């Protein structure tokens, strides 16, 4: 039987959760070409509503924020209408919906965005990686450095996207400050060479992240806002330096975010338990922790160790819409089909089998 610590109710901001597992955000590339999440997206999230806290895939707050093909947006009337269908499906199944706002920054290509413009970033430094486009893999171009006015525009985009998510019926939003995307680029000294108020010192590199979080909290209420961070995560060409440098950056950042009293801190953890413990101690509300490679038996470990309040599930929930029931009853899991993760359509998306009913 799975640890009983997973089955305790929990209050997260304004929502009451029935247990301590949740759906982790995962890009699935099933939105329409214009970024509208259609009925298939609503079906996918509705199938997984028993997870309680449903954190969506990364959702761009603007045309500049898009990196990949067929990812959803939340900045047009059509997007809002599409997300309303998702929210309705999740609520019908008893879940709560948090839309993850993801601006990819330099991890983009003009072929993938509606305006076909050069990507933007804290500094004009290419990540040195390829991007899949409709014309096949292409090298990501050097981004345009955001001006001070541009930075304020991006903050306004996040604010408006958060308001749009609430207008669509979402219960809250998660700011994506992790995994090599725009906010993470500002934090990383190898992606941020600015010499103004948004670069140089640890405090300056944190400034953009804190200002985005403040703006979103002011717009929709801090108790509807989570933020995801990934200290030392080497995705998207990010290199945050030696361990002590990473610790200093994230301890400062979390101490600057803590007074905002956001609903939660979501950490994509890559192994520094000393840092994890100190961030947990500094954070005043809920902490979510997800790790690569957890086994079924390890899902509750961070909760039992006092590092986390909630354990988001990725691949287990992707392949098992009824993962909560499977955990409660020790039923076997379906395995993920890697070939259908990003292919579009229903296959490998909404057709994973449920437990047999007798």
C-alpha positions, -999 to +999 in steps of 0.1 A: +000+000+000+013+035-009+023+056+021-006+071+040+012+105+039+000+109+003-037+107+013-040+136+038-061+166+026-043+199+020-052+235+016-033+252-012-041+289-014-078+291-021-083+254-031-089+224-009-070+193-022-081+158-014-046+144-012-009+151-018-003+140-053-008+163-083-003+165-121+031+179-130+032+202-160+042+184-192+043+198-228+022+176-251+019+197-283-018+191-288-031+226-291-044+240-324-018+258-346-030+292-332-025+281-296-061+273-288-066+243-265-094+223-281-117+195-269-090+169-270-070+190-245-101+193-223-105+155-224-069+149-214-070+171-184-105+160-174-094+124-174-068+132-148-090+154-126-088+129-097-052+141-092-067+171-075-042+198-084-039+199-122-009+220-133-011+224-171+016+223-197+036+255-204+013+281-219+027+312-236+016+346-224+023+362-258+034+355-293+070+361-282+066+335-255+061+306-279+089+281-285+074+249-297+048+239-323+012+234-311+017+247-276-012+266-260-015+303-255-036+324-231-035+358-247-064+358-272-102+354-269-100+321-286-074+309-261-096+319-232-126+301-247-105+270-251-092+270-216-127+275-203-135+241-217-105+226-200-114+243-167-150+229-169-137+194-176-113+195-146-139+210-123-165+184-134-141+157-122-134+174-088-100+189-097-085+223-094-067+239-125-035+259-124-024+272-158+014+273-161+026+305-178+057+298-198+077+324-218+104+304-235+127+334-242+156+323-265+144+287-268+124+294-299+126+298-337+108+323-360+092+294-379+073+284-348+057+317-337+027+335-352+047+367-359+079+349-371+101+373-352+135+368-337+134+352-302+140+375-272+162+370-241+180+389-214+211+390-236+219+383-272+234+348-265+222+318-285+217+286-265+237+265-290+208+241-296+184+230-323+146+235-323+121+212-341+100+232-366+075+223-393+105+223-416+125+199-394+153+206-369+169+240-372+195+258-352+181+283-327+191+318-338+208+344-316+180+362-297+174+399-294+182+414-261+152+428-243+153+466-236+142+480-203+109+489-219+106+454-234+110+439-199+081+460-186+060+448-216+068+412-208+058+417-172+026+432-184+021+402-207+024+379-176-001+400-157-026+399-185-022+362-191-029+355-154-060+376-156-071+357-187-065+323-170-088+333-142-113+346-167-113+312-183-122+296-150-088+285-138-082+283-101-047+298-103-015+300-124+020+287-120+049+310-132+075+289-150+108+301-138+127+269-146+141+245-172+160+270-193+132+293-203+131+331-200+130+336-162+157+310-158+178+328-184+177+359-164+189+339-133+218+323-151+251+341-155+259+324-188+227+336-204+224+370-187+253+394-194+234+426-187+250+455-170+218+473-159+194+466-130+186+431-144+221+417-146+254+414-128+247+408-091+226+379-077+200+405-066+198+420-101+195+386-118+166+378-095+149+411-102+129+401-133+116+369-116+105+388-085+088+416-106+068+391-126+057+373-095+047+406-078+027+417-109+008+385-112+001+384-075-012+419-076-034+410-105-051+378-093-041+374-057-010+358-043-030+328-030-037+319-067-001+320-078+027+293-077+062+295-091+084+268-105+122+269-101+149+244-111+183+252-094+212+239-114+190+224-141+212+224-172+185+226-198+184+251-227+221+258-226+219+270-190+250+268-168+245+284-133+280+277-121+294+260-091+273+246-063+279+275-039+270+300-066+237+282-073+229+280-036+236+317-032+214+327-062+184+306-051+186+314-014+185+351-023+157+346-049+135+326-025+141+350+003+130+378-021+099+359-032+089+347+003+073+380+014+048+378-015+031+349+002+024+330-030+004+298-028+033+275-035+069+270-045+074+241-071+110+228-072+123+207-100+150+191-079+182+177-094+200+165-062+212+192-038+193+182-007+211+208+014+198+235-008+163+219-009+162+219+029+172+256+031+147+267+005+120+247+023+128+264+056+127+299+040+094+294+022+063+303+041+036+283+023+034+250+004+063+234-014+060+209-043+090+188-053+094+167-084+125+147-093+136+128-124+136+090-121+115+085-090+101+050-086+066+043-075+079+035-040+097+069-038+067+092-046+061+100-009+097+103+002+100+141+000+068+145+019+079+121+046+113+138+048+097+172+054+109+186+021+075+188+004+038+190+010+028+177-024+043+153-049+035+161-086+035+132-109+048+133-145+051+101-165+030+080-141+001+104-146+007+108-183+002+070-189-023+064-162-053+088-161-065+069-130-031+069-113-047+079-080-069+048-079-039+027-090-018+040-062-045+035-036-051-001-047-016-011-056-027-018-092-001-020-119+008+010-140+006+014-178+040+023-193+046+055-213+048+052-250+077+076-259+069+075-296+036+094-291+046+120-265+046+149-290+030+135-321-004+152-319-038+135-320-055+111-295-030+083-297-007+083-266-027+112-252-063+103-242-063+065-250-042+051-222-065+023-207-082+026-173-083-001-148-107-029-159-141-027-142-157-059-131 
